[in-house]
Amino acid sequence: MSARIIRTYLLITGLFNLAMSLIWGIDTLFKLHAGLDIFQVMLTNAAFTLGNVLFEIPTGVVADTLGRRVSLLLCLGTLFVTTLLYVAIARFGWGFWPFVWVSVFLGLGYTFYTGAVDAWLVDALKATGYTGPLEPVFARGQMTFGAAISCAPRSWCPCSGSHGGACRSPGSRVARSRWRACRPRCAACSWKGCGTGCTIPWCVP
C-alpha cells in the first residue's frame, strides 16, 4: 500500500508539472502574439507571483480544513477556468488588464496545489504504518519535478538554429508563413527580417 501511495504521489507530481511546463514554455510567446509588449508580459507574470503570495496561507487553511483532495480539485478547476479565460482574452483582444486579473487568479489556482500534495503523502503514509524515511521519497519527487519541467517546449527564432535555413530563403513559403506569425513585438530583439541573425532564443518578434 505504501508503495502504491508513493507511485501515485510521483505520478501526480510528474503530470501536474509536465502540464505546467508546457504552459511556461509558450506563455511569453502567447501573450506577445495576443498583442502585449514584453513589459506588459512581465507585469502579468508579476501579477501571477502576487497571487501566489496573497493566497498561499488562505489556500493552506483550505487544505487543512476541507482536505487535501478538495484542495487539489480546486487547484485543477481554477487552473482550467483561468486557462480558458487566457484563451478568450487573446481570442477577443480584451487587452492587458484582463490578463493581469486572470494571472492573479492563476496564482490562486497554483497555491491550491503547493503543499497539499506533499501533506497528503505524509498523511497517507502515516495511515498505512509507513516507518521509512520521507527524505528519499521527497527527493524522488524533486527528480520527477525536474524531469517534467525539462520537457517544456523551446521557443525558436526564425533566423537562428535549425530553422534558419528555411527562414533565410526569402521566397520560401515557410519563411513567409513564419514571418507572418512573428511580427516585430519584442523590444529586446533588433532584427526586422530574415537573415539578420537574431540569437535571442526566447524572442519571437
C-alpha positions in Angstrom: 0.0 0.0 0.0 2.8 2.4 0.8 4.5 1.8 -2.5 1.2 2.5 -4.3 0.8 5.8 -2.5 4.4 6.8 -3.4 3.8 5.9 -7.0 0.6 8.0 -7.0 2.5 10.9 -5.5 5.1 10.7 -8.2 2.5 10.4 -10.9 0.6 13.4 -9.7 3.9 15.4 -9.4 5.0 14.4 -12.8 1.7 15.1 -14.7 1.0 18.4 -12.9 4.4 19.9 -13.5 4.5 18.5 -17.1 1.3 20.3 -17.8 2.6 23.5 -16.2 5.9 23.3 -18.1 4.1 23.1 -21.4 2.3 26.4 -20.4 5.5 28.1 -19.1 7.3 27.3 -22.3 4.9 29.2 -24.5 3.4 31.7 -22.1 5.6 34.7 -23.2 5.1 34.0 -26.9 1.3 33.5 -26.4 1.0 36.9 -24.7 3.2 38.6 -27.3 1.0 37.1 -30.0 -2.1 38.4 -28.2 -0.8 41.9 -28.5 1.1 42.6 -25.3 4.6 44.1 -25.3 7.4 42.5 -23.4 7.0 44.9 -20.4 3.3 44.0 -20.1 4.1 40.3 -20.3 6.5 40.7 -17.3 3.8 42.6 -15.4 1.3 39.8 -15.9 3.9 37.4 -14.6 4.3 39.7 -11.6 0.6 39.5 -11.1 0.8 35.7 -11.1 3.5 35.9 -8.4 1.4 38.3 -6.4 -1.5 35.8 -6.5 0.9 33.2 -5.2 1.9 35.4 -2.3 -1.6 36.6 -1.4 -3.3 33.2 -1.5 -0.6 30.9 -0.1 -1.8 30.9 3.5 -5.6 31.0 2.8 -5.4 28.0 0.5 -3.3 26.2 3.1 -6.2 26.7 5.5 -8.5 25.1 2.9 -6.2 22.1 2.6 -6.1 21.7 6.4 -9.8 22.1 7.0 -11.5 20.7 3.9 -8.9 18.1 3.0 -6.0 17.7 0.5 -8.2 16.1 -2.2 -10.5 19.1 -2.1 -7.6 21.5 -2.4 -6.2 19.6 -5.4 -9.6 19.6 -7.1 -9.9 23.3 -6.5 -6.5 23.7 -8.0 -7.4 21.9 -11.2 -10.7 23.6 -11.5 -9.2 27.1 -11.0 -6.4 26.4 -13.5 -8.8 25.0 -16.0 -11.1 28.1 -15.9 -8.3 30.6 -15.9 -6.6 28.9 -18.8 -9.8 29.1 -20.8 -10.0 32.8 -19.9 -6.5 33.3 -21.1 -7.5 31.9 -24.5 -10.7 34.0 -24.6 -8.7 37.2 -23.8 -6.3 36.5 -26.6 -9.1 35.5 -29.0 -11.3 38.5 -28.5 -8.5 41.0 -27.9 -9.5 42.2 -24.5 -6.1 43.6 -23.8 -3.7 44.0 -20.9 -5.7 44.4 -17.7 -7.8 41.2 -18.1 -4.6 39.3 -18.5 -3.4 40.9 -15.2 -6.5 39.9 -13.2 -6.7 36.4 -14.6 -3.0 36.0 -13.8 -3.7 36.8 -10.2 -6.4 34.0 -10.1 -4.0 31.7 -11.9 -1.7 32.2 -9.0 -4.6 31.3 -6.7 -5.0 28.0 -8.6 -1.4 27.2 -8.2 -1.4 27.8 -4.5 -4.2 25.2 -4.0 -1.6 22.7 -5.2 1.6 23.8 -3.3 2.0 21.8 -0.1 -1.3 20.0 -0.4 0.1 17.0 -2.3 3.1 16.7 0.0 0.9 16.9 3.0 -1.4 14.3 1.5 1.6 12.0 1.0 2.7 12.3 4.6 -0.8 11.7 6.0 -1.4 8.7 3.7 1.9 7.1 4.5 1.3 7.5 8.3 -2.1 5.9 7.9 -0.6 2.9 6.3 2.0 2.5 9.1 5.0 3.5 6.9 8.1 3.9 9.1 10.7 4.6 6.5 12.4 8.0 6.0 10.5 10.5 4.0 13.5 12.4 2.6 14.2 9.8 -0.2 10.5 10.0 -1.3 10.6 13.8 -1.5 13.9 13.5 -3.3 12.3 11.3 -5.9 9.5 13.8 -6.1 12.0 16.6 -6.9 13.6 14.4 -9.6 10.2 13.8 -11.1 9.6 17.6 -10.9 12.9 18.3 -12.7 12.2 15.7 -15.4 8.7 17.1 -16.0 9.7 20.8 -16.3 12.6 19.8 -18.6 10.0 18.8 -21.2 8.9 22.5 -21.7 9.0 23.4 -25.4 11.8 25.7 -26.5 10.7 28.7 -28.4 12.5 29.5 -31.6 13.8 32.4 -33.5 13.2 32.1 -37.3 16.7 33.5 -38.1 18.7 31.1 -36.0 19.2 27.5 -35.1 17.7 24.6 -37.1 15.0 26.9 -38.5 17.5 29.3 -40.1 17.8 27.6 -43.4 14.2 27.9 -44.3 13.9 31.4 -43.0 17.0 32.7 -44.9 15.3 31.8 -48.2 13.3 35.0 -48.7 11.0 33.5 -51.2 10.2 30.2 -49.4 6.6 29.6 -48.3 7.9 28.5 -44.8 9.7 31.8 -44.4 6.7 33.9 -45.4 4.4 31.9 -43.0 6.8 32.2 -40.2 7.3 35.9 -40.7 3.6 36.5 -40.6 3.5 34.6 -37.3 6.4 36.5 -35.9 5.7 40.2 -36.3 8.0 42.5 -34.5 6.8 42.6 -31.0 9.8 42.2 -28.8 11.8 45.3 -27.8 14.8 43.1 -26.9 15.2 41.8 -30.4 16.7 44.0 -33.0 16.1 42.0 -36.2 13.4 43.2 -38.6 13.5 40.4 -41.2 15.1 37.1 -42.2 18.8 36.9 -42.5 19.9 39.4 -39.8 20.8 36.7 -37.3 18.7 37.1 -34.2 20.3 35.0 -31.5 17.8 35.5 -28.6 16.1 32.1 -28.4 13.0 33.2 -26.5 12.4 36.2 -28.7 9.8 35.7 -31.4 9.4 39.2 -32.9 
